[in-house]
């Protein structure tokens, strides 16, 4: 086959263009530090890259979720700590007041401080973090405690029917009572300890009178009777002072107990909130109000005040238990954070191995290709001899 000068020139130009393409590809890899910039360059790398990048983005979202979880839990723990300190202060000053050397005016002054501490607890119940109420379940846009007056209804409203008996709870002696029946003959209202309501062994009509812990309010509101048990199991029935009970709306504190869960790993969610009824409830505020009323009552002795102090102790223990729950969740979140960090390192390494170039290799290849290209240009200049047209010019 006859090889013409044109064929030599075309082949030389084709090789030089290919060399330029290789230089362009290597320069592009060096400047972007990526193996490919278009899926057409390597479909396999492109497909794997989309998968690995999704995993990295997923881990990054989990890290953002971690910040939200810590925000909720730290804020909750801080609020519970503040509430616990307020309860400790109430216990402390109530213990002082239980000394019979204190007169009525001094106890009345202590009652004023107890009231201020109670109002402080009410503000803690409405704690917000980022415009979200953290103690109201999933209804984070509304405060769990809207109107503090609904915690302490006058007994006259209940007797007159202004407030439905079925819509209230009565707090007495560390217990919360709800209406279970109304005496058809006398019109007396019978309230039962809510911890017993729904218990088949107590709700049975045959042994209700024997097993139930009840609070009976006469139809005229003049007589309040408590019927319960002594420590030895014997039953006792006593008259209760009007200022030793607190009547509160059932919905005074939000009953939204829906958990707020945030996903930290695939399929693994952590609850970040607490049920408002478990901590800031009618029992808590009712017992504090009862203490206030007892301190304001000059007839109450120091010995009688001790039972109110015991009730405050119980609430402090409950807050400590809730803080332990938050602490346990936080420990688990910290372990999950370590796992997320490890996953991030692994996911980014796999993505880098798939997409990123080996810079040392690219630099060597680029220098080598430059040398090859220079040699090709030199060789092409020698083999492209002048043609007849060059002489005719």
Secondary structure, 3 states (H helix, E strand, C coil): CCCCHHHHHHHHHHHHHHHHHHHHHHHHHHHHCECCCCHHHCHHHHHHHHHHHHHHHHHHHHHHHHHHHHHHHHHHHHHHHHHHHHHHHHHHHHHHHCCCCCCHHHHHHHHHHHHHHHHHHHHHHCCEECCEECCCCCCCCCCCECCHHHHCECHHHHHHCCCCHHHEEEEECCEEEEEEEECCCCCCEEEEECCCCCCHHHHCHHHHHHHCCEEEECCCCCCEEEEEECCCCCEEEEECCHHHCEEEECCCECCCCCCCEEEEECCEEEECCCCHHHHCCHHHHHHHHHHHHHHHCCCCCHHHHHHHHHHHHHHHHHHHHHHHHHHHHHHHHHHHHHHHHHHHHHHHHHHHHHHECCHHHHHHHHHHHHHHHHHHHHHHHHHCCCCHHHHHC
